[in-house]
Amino acid sequence: MPGMLYHVGASAICPHGGQVQEITPNTRVLVSGQPVVTLAGSHLVAGCPMTTPGGTPQPCLTVQWLAPAARVQVLGAPVILNTSASLCVGSPAPGPASVIVTQMRVQGT
C-alpha cells in the first residue's frame, strides 16, 4: 500500500499514547532534512502509561513494523511508511502504532 516515507522527527504514538522514538542507522537519505526510518533501526516507545488491572506498570517498549515498503529500500533495508502495519510490544494489551505527523512530499510503495 502506498504511503509517505516516515522519518526521524516525525510523530508516532503507541495505542496508549506513548511517544515512538526512532533510531536509524541511515544517515544518507533525508526527507525534510531528517533521516528516513528503515526496518533496520530501533523503534522504541517512551512514556507509555499502560498498567495492569492491579496497577503494575507494563508499558509498550518497542514497535515491531510488520509491513514496510515493498519497493523502496535505503542501504538495503525497507523503509517504513506512514501506512505500514505495526505492533507495539511489551504491554499486555498490544496494538498498532499510529503515525500522526510525517512529511508529505515523498511517497513509496
C-alpha positions in Angstrom: 0.0 0.0 0.0 1.4 3.4 -0.9 2.3 5.9 1.8 4.5 8.7 2.8 8.1 7.9 4.0 8.4 8.0 7.8 11.4 9.9 9.1 13.2 10.7 12.3 11.5 13.6 13.9 8.0 12.6 12.6 5.4 11.8 15.3 4.0 8.4 16.1 2.3 7.0 19.2 1.5 3.6 20.7 -2.2 2.8 21.3 -1.9 4.1 24.8 -0.3 7.4 23.9 3.4 6.7 24.4 5.7 8.5 22.0 7.6 6.4 19.4 11.3 7.3 19.1 13.2 6.1 16.1 16.9 5.4 15.9 18.1 4.7 12.4 21.5 3.6 11.0 20.6 5.6 7.9 22.4 9.0 7.7 22.5 9.3 3.9 18.9 9.5 2.7 16.9 12.5 4.1 13.4 13.9 3.7 12.5 17.2 5.3 16.1 17.3 6.5 15.7 14.2 8.6 16.9 10.6 8.0 14.3 8.2 6.6 13.4 5.4 9.0 14.1 1.8 7.9 13.3 -1.6 9.3 17.0 -1.9 10.3 16.6 0.8 13.0 15.4 0.7 16.6 11.9 1.6 17.3 11.4 2.5 21.0 8.4 3.7 22.9 8.8 6.3 25.7 6.1 7.4 28.2 3.5 4.7 27.6 1.1 4.9 30.6 -0.2 1.3 30.3 -0.7 -0.5 33.6 -2.2 -3.9 34.5 -5.6 -4.0 36.3 -3.7 -4.3 39.5 -1.8 -1.1 38.9 1.5 -2.5 37.9 3.2 -0.6 35.1 3.5 -2.6 31.9 4.2 -0.1 29.1 4.8 -0.7 25.4 8.6 -0.9 24.9 9.2 -1.2 21.2 7.3 -1.1 17.9 7.6 -4.1 15.5 6.9 -2.9 12.0 5.1 -5.7 10.1 4.7 -4.4 6.6 7.4 -1.9 5.5 7.6 -0.7 1.9 7.9 -3.4 -0.7 9.7 -1.5 -3.4 11.7 1.2 -1.6 14.9 0.5 0.3 17.6 2.6 1.9 21.0 0.9 2.4 19.4 -2.4 1.7 16.7 -2.1 4.3 13.0 -1.5 3.5 11.7 2.0 4.5 8.8 2.5 6.9 5.7 4.3 5.5 3.0 6.2 7.4 0.7 3.4 6.3 2.9 0.5 7.4 1.3 -2.1 9.7 2.9 -2.3 13.2 2.5 -3.9 16.6 3.6 -2.3 19.9 5.4 -4.9 22.0 5.9 -5.2 25.8 2.4 -4.3 27.0 -0.3 -6.9 27.9 -2.6 -5.0 25.6 -0.6 -4.7 22.3 -1.9 -2.7 19.4 -0.7 -0.8 16.4 1.4 2.3 16.4 -0.2 5.3 14.7 1.9 7.7 12.6 0.4 11.1 13.5 2.7 13.6 11.6 5.2 13.0 8.8 6.5 14.8 5.7 4.0 14.9 2.8 6.3 15.2 -0.2 8.0 11.8 -0.7 5.8 8.7 -1.3 6.7 5.0 -1.5 5.1 1.6 -2.0 
